[in-house]
C-alpha cells in the first residue's frame, strides 16, 4: 500500500505530475479541436445544402472519405504524409521545409473526422427548419447572410445540440489515439508509468477514472448548455 501511495504522489518518486500534465494535454487538444471541427462541419453542411452541384459533390466526397477511414489512419496520413507532400512542394520552390508537431497534427486529424460527422448532424438539423423561416427573414428585409445568422443559426444549434453532444464525448475519447504519434497525453503518460512501475492495473485503472470523470463533467456541462439553448422555447 505504501508503494501505491508513493507511485501516486507528486515529485520525483511519483507519477501524478506527468499524469496531470497528460490530462491537461488531453483536455486542451479536445477543446482546440472542437471549434475547428464545428466550423468546418458547418461549412461542409452548407455545401451539402447548396444548389451548386460541384459544392454538394465535394462535400459528399469529403464526408465519405473521412467517415470511411479509421481515425488512426487519418492521423498517420496527416502526421506523416501531409508534411512530406508539403515539404516536397516547398523544396521544389526552393523554400525551407516545415515541421508539423504532434499537437497540431492531432488537432487537424481529429478535427476533419469530427467535421465529417458533425456535417451530417448539421444537415439533419437544416432539414428540421421550416422553409417558412427563410421566407420570413426575406420578407422583413434581411439578406441571406442575416437570415442565416439571425434566424436559422440559433434554431440550427438547438436542433443539432444532442447529436453534437455525443460527438464531443467521442472526440474526448478519441484524443487517446494521439499517443500513437508521441504526444504526451493522458493515455501515453499512464502507459509509460505502467510500463516503468510494472503496475499496469493501477495506472490504467487511474486513466479509466480520469476519462470517466471528464465524461461526467462534460455531460453535466452539456446538460446546462441544452437548458440554455431551450430558453424562451414554448411547449405545446
N, C-alpha and C positions, 0 to 999 in steps of 0.2 A: 504493500500500500504506500509506503514511504517513497518507493521508486516511482510510482504513478504520479504522486504529488510533485516530485522533482521534475518529471518529464513535462507535466502540465503547469510549469511555473515560468515566470519571466526571467530573463537573464541568460547567461552563458550555458547553464546546465539544462534549461527548459526550452520548450518549443513554442510557447504561446506568442512570443514576439513575431516569429515567422508566420504562424498561422493567422494572427491578427492582420499582418500585412497582406497575406494572401486573401483573406476575407475582404479587405478594403479594395484590392485589385479586382476581385470578382464583382463587387457592387459597382465600382467605378466603370468597369467595362460594360456592364448591363445598362447603367444609366447613360453612358455615352452612346451606346448603340441604339437605344430607344428612339430619341428624336430623329436620328438619321434614318432608321428603318421606317418610322411613321411617315416622315415627309416623302421618302422615296416610294413607299407603298401607296400614299395618296396620289402621287403623280402618275404612278402606273395605273391606278384605278380610274383616274380621269382620262388617261389614254384609252383604257378599255371602254369607257363610256362615250368616247369621241366618235363623231360621224366620219372622221378621216380614217379610211381603211388601213393606211400604212401605219398609223399610230396604234390602231387596235391590234393589228397583226404583230407589231413589235412588242406590245405589252403581253400578248398571249405567248409569244416565243420566250420572253423573259421569265414569265411565271412558270412555264413548262420546264425550262432549264433548271431554275433554282429550287423548284419544288420537287423535281425529279432526282437531283443529285444528292448524295449523302452530305450532310453538313461538314463532316470531316474532310471529304474530298474537296468540297468548295474551299475550305480553309487552306488546304495544301496547295491548291491551284493559285489562290491569291497570295499566299505567303512565299511560295517557291516559284511559281510560273510567271505571275504578273511582273515581278521585278526583272526577271530575265528578259521578257519582251520589252519592257520599258528601257532597260539599260542597253539592249541591242539597238533600239531606235536612237537613244542618246549617243551611243558610240558612233553610229552611222553619221550623226550630225556633228560629231566632234566635241560633244559635251561630256562632262564628268558624270559617272554613274551615281545613282542614289540608292539608299537603303530604306527598306520598309520595316520598321520594328514590329515586334510580335503583337504589341497592343493595338497598333493601327491596323495591322492585317486582320487581327481578330475582330475588331470593330467593323471593318468593311465586310468580312465574310459573314458574320452573324447578321449584319445589317441588311445585306442583299437577300439572305434567306428569310429574315423577318419580313422584309418588304414584299417578297413574293407571296407570303401567306396573308399579310395584312391587306394587300391589294384586293384579295378575294373577299375579305371581311368588309372593306370599304365598298366594293362593288355590290355586295348584297345589301348594304345599308342604303346605297343610292337607289336601289330598286324599291326600298320601303318608303321612299319620299314621294308623295303625290305630285304629279306633273303640274297640278294647280299652284303649287308653291313657286315654281319657276314663273308661271304666267302672272301670279300675283305680284312678284317682285318687278317684273317688266311693266305691269300696269301702273305701279306707283312711281315709275320713272327711274328705277335702279338699272345700272348697267349689268352685264352678265357677271362681271367680277364681283360687283357689290351684292348681287343676288346670291352668288355662291358663298361669299364671305359672311354676309349678314343674315341670310335666311336659311341657306342649305346647310352650311358647315355646322352650326350648333345642333341641328337635328341629326346630322350625319354622325357626329361624335356620340350622341346619346344612343343611337341605334347600333353603332359599331362597338361600343364600350365593352359589352360582355365578351365578344369574340377577341378583342384586343387584350382584355384582361387575361384570358387563357394564354394568348401568345406571349405576354410578358412573363408569365410563370415558366413557360417553355424556354424562353430566352435566358432567364435566370439560371436554369439548369444547364442549358447548352454552353454556358461560359466555361464549364468544366472541360470542354473539348480543347480549349486554348492551351491547356497544359501540354498538349502534344507538340506544340511549337516552342516550348520553353518559357512561356510566360509564367511568372511566379504567382499563380492564382491559388485559391484555397485548396483545390484538389492536388496540385503539384506540391505544395508545401506539406500537406498531410502525407502524401506519398513518400516524400523524402524522409519525413520524421518516422514513418512506419518502417521504412527500409533500414534506416540507421539504427533505430532503437529495437527493432525486431518485435515491436508491439503493434502489429497490424490492426488487430481488433480495436484497440484503444483509439488510435488516431483516425481510422476510417469511421469508427463509431462517432468520434467527435465531429468529423466532416459531415456525417449524416445529420447530427443535431443542429449544426450551424446552417446547413441548407434548409432544414425543416423550419428553423426559426426565421430565416429570410423569407421563406414562402408564407409563413403565418403573418409576418409583418406586412408583406405585400398584399395578402388577402384582406387584411384589416384596412390598409390604405385604399385598396380598390373599392371596398365597400363604401368608404367615405366619399370617394370620387363619384361613384354611381349615385349616391344620395344627393350630392351636389348637382350632378347633371340633370336630375329629375326635379330640381326646384322649379316651382311655377307650373309644373305639369298638372293637368287636371284629370282626375279619374272619371270613369264613366258612371 
